[in-house]
Amino acid sequence: MQPKRTKYDTNPLDENVADRAKDSFATHADAETIQLGGETTQIAGDTARAMPENEAPTQLIQDKVASYPSVFVPPKQERPPVYESPKLRSPLIYQPPPAPPPNIYQPPPLPIKPGSNTVVGLNIPERWAKLLPYIPGYIGAIAAVVELLLVPRSEVNTRFHAAQGLALQIVILVISGAFTFLTLISGSSFVHGVFRFAAFIFLIVSMIRAFKGKPHHIAPLDAPRTWLEEKIKPKK
């Protein structure tokens, strides 16, 4: 049977530990109190105890030491300095006063009538320049020659009608001369009169169409018209 253990049995291998602990406790409990003798030794440099009259009065800590910042109150943020660029001196340069705003509204351009522009070299409207070469008689032929001499090649329409009118006038004069010779032989001027009347009507119709700006192209006269327009060059 194992012996009963107490709280002092710290070493289970040593069975006498408990007995030795009891004996040691009894020895210290029976010993008398030893009183130490001697005077109190003063520590060097203890100026507060040596001269109590010089001791500073008690002061509150908050008078000299700042309190720690609170975690609940945010610290005051100083406003950052604002940078200002240096002021530049205005140059002594004359500046005109501001002009009024331009007129935004612009009226629509007026419609240009066909043939109303002025022909370079003649300084007359185009419709009149195209009409003159078809005037019956020598007046139309002379007007056509003048236009071919004065009007530059950039005025295509005017030079076209001038050359075509001149070619038409030459053809009418040649055919009229032939009928005049036949009249002298036959003694009858009826055919000659019909041709002159038909030529007069055709020239009047040509004048009207050219004045109104309608296309007027006489295909049988293309070859003489081109030849006359190339040979009669405008004067510079």
C-alpha distance (Angstrom), angle and dihedral (degrees) to the residues before:
residue distance angle dihedral
M1 . . .
Q2 3.79 . .
P3 3.83 117.2 .
K4 3.81 119.1 -109.9
R5 3.80 113.5 -95.7
T6 3.80 128.0 -144.4
K7 3.78 132.9 -156.5
Y8 3.77 90.4 -85.8
D9 3.72 92.8 63.2
T10 3.77 94.9 104.4
N11 3.76 95.7 147.5
P12 3.72 112.2 53.0
L13 3.82 91.2 -167.6
D14 3.83 94.9 56.9
E15 3.81 111.8 65.4
N16 3.83 95.2 -174.5
V17 3.82 96.6 59.0
A18 3.79 93.3 96.6
D19 3.79 94.0 50.2
R20 3.79 93.0 50.0
A21 3.79 91.2 49.3
K22 3.82 92.5 53.4
D23 3.79 92.4 49.1
S24 3.80 91.9 50.2
F25 3.80 93.0 49.8
A26 3.80 92.5 49.6
T27 3.82 92.2 50.7
H28 3.83 93.3 55.1
A29 3.80 94.0 43.8
D30 3.85 93.1 55.2
A31 3.82 94.6 48.5
E32 3.82 118.4 105.1
T33 3.75 124.1 -117.1
I34 3.75 112.5 -97.4
Q35 3.85 114.7 -143.1
L36 3.74 118.0 -151.7
G37 3.77 116.5 -140.6
G38 3.83 133.1 -154.4
E39 3.75 140.6 88.5
T40 3.77 125.8 -76.1
T41 3.75 110.9 -91.9
Q42 3.83 115.8 -133.1
I43 3.78 115.0 -133.2
A44 3.79 114.7 -127.4
G45 3.76 116.0 -114.1
D46 3.79 95.8 26.6
T47 3.82 93.7 136.9
A48 3.78 93.9 162.6
R49 3.81 92.1 63.4
A50 3.83 94.5 39.0
M51 3.81 95.4 52.1
P52 3.78 109.2 23.4
E53 3.83 91.5 170.9
N54 3.81 90.1 67.8
E55 3.76 94.0 54.8
A56 3.82 110.8 120.5
P57 3.76 117.4 -120.1
T58 3.73 119.3 -103.8
Q59 3.80 112.5 -89.7
L60 3.74 132.0 -169.0
I61 3.77 115.2 -105.1
Q62 3.79 93.0 -136.4
D63 3.82 90.6 64.6
K64 3.80 93.3 67.4
V65 3.77 108.1 13.5
A66 3.76 119.4 63.1
S67 3.74 116.5 -128.9
Y68 3.74 121.3 -111.1
P69 3.80 115.1 -95.6
S70 3.74 115.3 -97.6
V71 3.76 119.6 -116.2
F72 3.80 89.7 -143.1
V73 3.82 98.0 52.9
P74 3.83 113.9 62.8
P75 3.80 114.6 -132.9
K76 3.75 118.8 -105.9
Q77 3.79 111.3 -97.1
E78 3.73 117.2 -144.1
R79 3.77 116.9 -133.0
P80 3.81 109.6 -104.8
P81 3.77 115.3 -118.6
V82 3.79 114.3 -97.0
Y83 3.78 115.3 -130.3
E84 3.78 114.6 -130.9
S85 3.76 119.7 -166.2
P86 3.77 115.4 -128.4
K87 3.74 114.8 -95.2
L88 3.78 112.7 -108.4
R89 3.73 121.1 -142.4
S90 3.76 113.0 -116.6
P91 3.82 110.5 -114.7
L92 3.75 116.6 -112.3
I93 3.81 93.2 -115.1
Y94 3.74 122.5 136.9
Q95 3.76 112.0 -115.6
P96 3.77 118.5 -167.4
P97 3.77 117.3 -128.7
P98 3.79 115.0 -91.6
A99 3.75 112.3 -85.8
P100 3.79 119.3 -125.5
P101 3.80 114.6 -96.9
P102 3.79 113.7 -88.9
N103 3.73 118.7 -101.9
I104 3.77 103.7 -94.0
Y105 3.76 95.4 -168.1
Q106 3.76 112.9 78.6
P107 3.76 119.8 -177.8
P108 3.78 115.3 -123.6
P109 3.79 115.1 -96.6
L110 3.73 116.0 -96.0
P111 3.76 114.7 -107.3
I112 3.78 112.3 -99.7
K113 3.74 113.9 -130.7
P114 3.78 114.4 -134.8
G115 3.79 110.5 -98.9
S116 3.84 94.9 13.6
N117 3.81 95.3 111.1
T118 3.80 118.4 100.3
V119 3.78 118.5 -106.1
V120 3.78 115.2 -125.9
G121 3.80 111.9 -118.4
L122 3.81 95.3 21.1
N123 3.83 101.6 49.6
I124 3.80 91.4 -147.1
P125 3.82 130.0 112.7
E126 3.76 115.6 -81.5
R127 3.80 94.3 -120.7
W128 3.80 91.1 60.0
A129 3.80 91.8 45.5
K130 3.82 90.4 54.8
L131 3.80 92.0 46.4
L132 3.82 99.1 53.4
P133 3.86 99.2 69.1
Y134 3.84 90.9 59.1
I135 3.82 96.4 55.8
P136 3.85 107.4 122.5
G137 3.77 117.8 -108.1
Y138 3.75 131.1 17.6
I139 3.80 92.7 -39.5
G140 3.82 92.1 74.1
A141 3.81 93.4 47.3
I142 3.80 92.8 50.0
A143 3.84 91.7 46.7
A144 3.83 90.6 50.9
V145 3.82 92.3 52.5
V146 3.83 91.7 48.5
E147 3.80 92.1 50.8
L148 3.79 93.0 50.0
L149 3.81 89.5 51.8
L150 3.83 97.3 46.6
V151 3.79 106.7 29.8
P152 3.86 115.0 82.7
R153 3.77 122.4 -128.7
S154 3.81 90.9 -106.1
E155 3.84 88.0 74.3
V156 3.79 93.4 74.6
N157 3.82 99.0 167.0
T158 3.79 95.0 48.2
R159 3.80 94.0 48.5
F160 3.82 90.4 45.5
H161 3.81 93.4 57.2
A162 3.80 92.1 40.4
A163 3.82 92.4 55.2
Q164 3.82 92.7 41.6
G165 3.82 92.2 48.1
L166 3.80 91.5 48.5
A167 3.81 91.6 49.7
L168 3.82 90.4 48.4
Q169 3.80 92.1 49.4
I170 3.84 91.2 50.4
V171 3.83 92.2 49.4
I172 3.81 91.4 49.1
L173 3.81 91.3 49.4
V174 3.81 92.5 49.1
I175 3.82 94.4 47.9
S176 3.82 90.9 43.8
G177 3.82 90.0 52.9
A178 3.80 90.5 50.8
F179 3.80 91.5 51.5
T180 3.81 89.7 48.2
F181 3.82 89.7 55.7
L182 3.83 90.5 49.2
T183 3.78 90.1 49.8
L184 3.78 90.7 55.9
I185 3.81 90.2 51.4
S186 3.81 98.9 42.4
G187 3.77 98.1 29.2
S188 3.81 91.9 -135.5
S189 3.83 119.9 112.6
F190 3.82 96.9 -177.5
V191 3.78 96.3 102.7
H192 3.75 90.8 43.7
G193 3.78 91.2 52.6
V194 3.82 93.1 49.2
F195 3.78 91.1 51.7
R196 3.79 93.0 48.6
F197 3.80 90.7 50.1
A198 3.83 93.2 47.6
A199 3.83 90.6 48.1
F200 3.80 91.0 50.1
I201 3.83 92.2 52.0
F202 3.79 92.0 46.7
L203 3.82 91.4 52.3
I204 3.82 91.3 49.4
V205 3.82 90.8 51.2
S206 3.82 89.6 48.4
M207 3.80 90.6 51.8
I208 3.81 92.2 51.8
R209 3.81 94.5 47.9
A210 3.80 93.1 47.0
F211 3.82 92.1 47.3
K212 3.83 92.0 51.6
G213 3.79 92.1 47.8
K214 3.79 95.3 -116.7
P215 3.81 118.6 148.2
H216 3.79 110.9 -91.7
H217 3.79 114.7 179.3
I218 3.80 123.8 163.6
A219 3.80 104.0 -160.8
P220 3.88 98.2 -165.0
L221 3.81 88.8 58.8
D222 3.85 96.4 55.2
A223 3.80 95.1 101.9
P224 3.84 98.0 48.7
R225 3.80 91.0 39.4
T226 3.83 92.1 55.0
W227 3.80 91.5 45.5
L228 3.81 93.4 50.8
E229 3.80 93.4 46.3
E230 3.81 92.0 52.3
K231 3.79 96.8 42.7
I232 3.82 98.2 45.9
K233 3.80 100.7 62.8
P234 3.82 122.4 -170.4
K235 3.78 116.4 -105.6
K236 3.80 114.8 -113.7
